[in-house]
Amino acid sequence: MKKEVQGYRLKDEFYNETIGKAVLAIEGHRCIGTAVYTEHQILKNSDSIDRLREAGVFDLWFEPVYRISIYKIGDWITVVNPDYWVKEQTIRTFKIVGTFNGKDSGWWSVNYNGNKSSGYYGVSETDIRKATKEEIEKANIPQITIKGYNAVFIKGKVKFGCQEYTNDFIITLSDCLEKNDLSMEYRNEVKQISSYLKSTK
C-alpha cells in the first residue's frame, strides 16, 4: 500500500484560532472554512496553497497529512453511510471507475446507474468499505423490466411475473437474434440477460 500526501494541516504549535483566522484572511475564505484551526485539512490540489506560499507562511505553519489507501480503480466497494446519496437506491455496491476531486484526494468516482456505462458520483473513503463477494454478485444482476415485470433470477431460470424461461432458452434466443440481426421487441433486454447468464456460468 502506497503512502501518499492527502492534504495539509496546521502544525501542532500553530493549531489555534489566532493562526486559523490569519490563514483565512490570507487565502480569502475560499477553500478552507473556519474549521482550519480545529480539524479541517487543505486538499493538496487547492489553490489556497499558492496564496499561503506567496505570503511565506505555508511551509512554516503547515505539515502534510498522509494516507494509505486500500482502494484502487477497478475495486468493488459498498457505501456504508446510510445518509449518503444512494439512500433511496437498492444498489449500494459499486465499481470504482476513476478518481474524484483529483488524484490522491481520498475520493473515488463510482458508476451509480445500475453499474452500467453512464452516471457517476464521487464517494469518500470514509463512507465506504471493500465489497464482499456476495455483494458484488448481487450488484452485477441486471435490473431489467419487461411489460412491468422485473426480471427475477432463480436457479436455471429467469422469471417475469408468472412467466418462466430457462437460461438456455434466453441465451439461444439472444444468440439467434444477434447472429441473424433480427429485430424484436426487448431485444436489448434479452441481450443483457443473456450476457449476464453467460458470465455466471
C-alpha positions as CSV (number, residue, x, y, z in Angstrom):
1,M,0.0,0.0,0.0
2,K,1.4,3.3,-1.1
3,K,1.8,6.2,1.4
4,E,0.5,9.4,-0.3
5,V,0.0,13.1,0.7
6,Q,-3.7,13.7,1.1
7,G,-3.6,17.3,2.2
8,Y,-2.1,19.6,4.7
9,R,-3.0,20.7,8.3
10,L,-1.7,23.3,10.8
11,K,1.3,22.1,12.8
12,D,0.5,21.5,16.5
13,E,2.3,24.7,17.6
14,F,0.1,26.8,15.2
15,Y,-3.1,24.9,15.8
16,N,-5.1,27.7,17.3
17,E,-7.8,30.2,16.5
18,T,-5.5,33.2,16.0
19,I,-3.4,31.4,13.3
20,G,-6.5,30.0,11.8
21,K,-8.0,33.4,11.3
22,A,-4.8,34.6,9.8
23,V,-4.9,31.7,7.4
24,L,-8.4,32.6,6.3
25,A,-7.5,36.2,5.8
26,I,-4.6,35.3,3.6
27,E,-6.4,32.8,1.4
28,G,-9.6,34.8,1.3
29,H,-12.0,32.2,2.9
30,R,-12.0,30.4,-0.5
31,C,-11.4,26.7,0.2
32,I,-10.8,26.1,3.8
33,G,-13.6,27.4,6.2
34,T,-13.3,28.2,9.9
35,A,-12.6,24.6,10.8
36,V,-8.9,25.0,9.6
37,Y,-7.9,25.6,13.2
38,T,-9.9,22.7,14.6
39,E,-9.8,19.8,12.2
40,H,-10.1,20.7,8.6
41,Q,-7.4,19.9,6.0
42,I,-6.4,21.7,2.8
43,L,-6.6,19.4,-0.1
44,K,-3.3,19.0,-1.9
45,N,-4.7,20.5,-5.2
46,S,-6.3,23.5,-3.5
47,D,-5.4,27.0,-4.9
48,S,-5.3,28.2,-1.3
49,I,-1.8,26.6,-1.0
50,D,-0.5,29.0,-3.7
51,R,-1.8,32.0,-1.8
52,L,-0.3,30.8,1.5
53,R,3.0,30.1,-0.2
54,E,3.1,33.6,-1.7
55,A,2.6,35.0,1.8
56,G,5.5,33.0,3.1
57,V,3.7,31.1,5.8
58,F,2.7,27.8,4.2
59,D,5.8,25.8,4.9
60,L,6.1,27.4,8.3
61,W,2.6,26.8,9.5
62,F,1.5,23.6,7.7
63,E,2.6,19.9,7.6
64,P,1.5,17.2,5.2
65,V,-1.2,14.7,6.1
66,Y,-0.5,11.2,4.7
67,R,-3.0,8.4,3.9
68,I,-2.5,4.8,2.9
69,S,-5.3,3.9,0.5
70,I,-6.5,0.3,0.3
71,Y,-8.6,1.2,-2.8
72,K,-7.8,1.4,-6.5
73,I,-9.6,1.8,-9.8
74,G,-11.4,-1.5,-10.6
75,D,-12.2,-2.3,-6.9
76,W,-15.7,-3.0,-5.8
77,I,-16.9,-1.0,-2.8
78,T,-20.1,-0.8,-0.7
79,V,-21.4,2.5,0.7
80,V,-21.9,2.1,4.4
81,N,-23.1,5.7,5.3
82,P,-26.9,5.3,5.4
83,D,-27.4,9.1,4.7
84,Y,-25.2,9.1,1.5
85,W,-26.6,9.9,-1.9
86,V,-27.7,6.3,-2.6
87,K,-30.1,6.2,0.4
88,E,-33.1,5.9,-2.0
89,Q,-31.4,3.2,-4.1
90,T,-31.5,-0.5,-3.6
91,I,-28.0,-0.9,-5.0
92,R,-25.2,0.2,-2.7
93,T,-22.3,-1.7,-4.1
94,F,-20.3,-0.2,-7.0
95,K,-17.2,-0.5,-9.0
96,I,-14.6,2.3,-8.7
97,V,-14.1,3.7,-12.2
98,G,-11.8,6.7,-11.5
99,T,-10.6,9.3,-9.1
100,F,-12.7,12.2,-7.9
101,N,-11.5,15.7,-6.8
102,G,-8.1,14.9,-8.2
103,K,-5.6,12.1,-7.7
104,D,-4.9,11.1,-4.0
105,S,-7.8,13.2,-2.7
106,G,-9.4,10.2,-0.8
107,W,-12.4,10.4,-3.1
108,W,-13.3,7.9,-5.8
109,S,-15.7,8.0,-8.8
110,V,-18.3,5.2,-9.0
111,N,-20.9,4.3,-11.5
112,Y,-24.3,4.5,-9.8
113,N,-26.6,3.9,-12.8
114,G,-27.1,0.2,-12.2
115,N,-23.4,-0.2,-12.8
116,K,-23.9,0.5,-16.5
117,S,-21.9,2.8,-18.6
118,S,-23.2,6.2,-17.6
119,G,-24.0,8.1,-14.4
120,Y,-21.2,8.8,-11.9
121,Y,-20.9,10.0,-8.3
122,G,-18.0,10.9,-6.1
123,V,-17.6,8.9,-2.8
124,S,-15.3,9.5,0.1
125,E,-13.2,6.7,1.6
126,T,-14.7,7.5,5.0
127,D,-18.1,6.3,3.7
128,I,-17.2,3.0,2.1
129,R,-15.6,-0.4,2.6
130,K,-14.5,-3.3,0.4
131,A,-17.4,-5.1,-1.0
132,T,-18.0,-8.8,-0.2
133,K,-18.2,-11.5,-2.9
134,E,-21.9,-11.8,-2.3
135,E,-22.5,-8.0,-2.6
136,I,-20.5,-7.9,-5.9
137,E,-22.6,-10.8,-7.3
138,K,-25.8,-9.1,-6.3
139,A,-24.7,-5.7,-7.8
140,N,-24.0,-7.4,-11.2
141,I,-27.5,-8.8,-11.5
142,P,-29.1,-6.7,-14.3
143,Q,-32.1,-4.6,-13.3
144,I,-34.4,-5.3,-16.2
145,T,-38.2,-4.7,-16.5
146,I,-40.3,-6.1,-19.3
147,K,-44.0,-5.2,-19.6
148,G,-44.0,-4.0,-16.0
149,Y,-42.3,-7.2,-14.5
150,N,-38.9,-7.2,-13.1
151,A,-36.5,-10.0,-14.1
152,V,-36.1,-12.5,-11.2
153,F,-33.2,-14.9,-11.5
154,I,-33.7,-18.3,-9.9
155,K,-31.7,-21.4,-10.4
156,G,-31.6,-22.2,-14.1
157,K,-34.5,-19.8,-14.9
158,V,-35.5,-16.2,-15.4
159,K,-38.9,-15.2,-14.2
160,F,-41.1,-12.3,-15.3
161,G,-44.3,-12.3,-13.3
162,C,-45.8,-15.8,-13.8
163,Q,-43.8,-16.5,-16.9
164,E,-40.6,-18.5,-16.6
165,Y,-37.9,-19.1,-19.2
166,T,-34.9,-21.4,-18.9
167,N,-31.4,-19.9,-19.1
168,D,-30.6,-21.9,-22.1
169,F,-33.7,-20.6,-23.9
170,I,-32.7,-16.9,-23.2
171,I,-29.1,-17.5,-24.3
172,T,-30.2,-19.3,-27.5
173,L,-32.8,-16.7,-28.4
174,S,-30.3,-13.8,-27.9
175,D,-27.6,-15.6,-30.0
176,C,-30.1,-16.2,-32.7
177,L,-31.2,-12.6,-32.8
178,E,-27.7,-11.3,-32.9
179,K,-26.4,-13.8,-35.4
180,N,-29.2,-13.1,-37.9
181,D,-29.6,-9.4,-37.0
182,L,-33.3,-9.9,-36.3
183,S,-35.4,-7.2,-34.8
184,M,-37.6,-8.0,-31.8
185,E,-39.2,-6.0,-29.0
186,Y,-37.0,-6.1,-25.9
187,R,-34.0,-7.4,-28.0
188,N,-31.6,-5.3,-25.9
189,E,-33.1,-6.6,-22.7
190,V,-32.7,-10.2,-23.8
191,K,-29.1,-9.5,-24.8
192,Q,-28.3,-8.0,-21.4
193,I,-29.9,-11.0,-19.6
194,S,-28.0,-13.4,-21.9
195,S,-24.7,-11.7,-21.3
196,Y,-25.2,-11.9,-17.5
197,L,-26.2,-15.6,-17.6
198,K,-23.1,-16.4,-19.7
199,S,-20.9,-14.5,-17.2
200,T,-22.2,-16.6,-14.3
201,K,-21.6,-20.0,-16.0
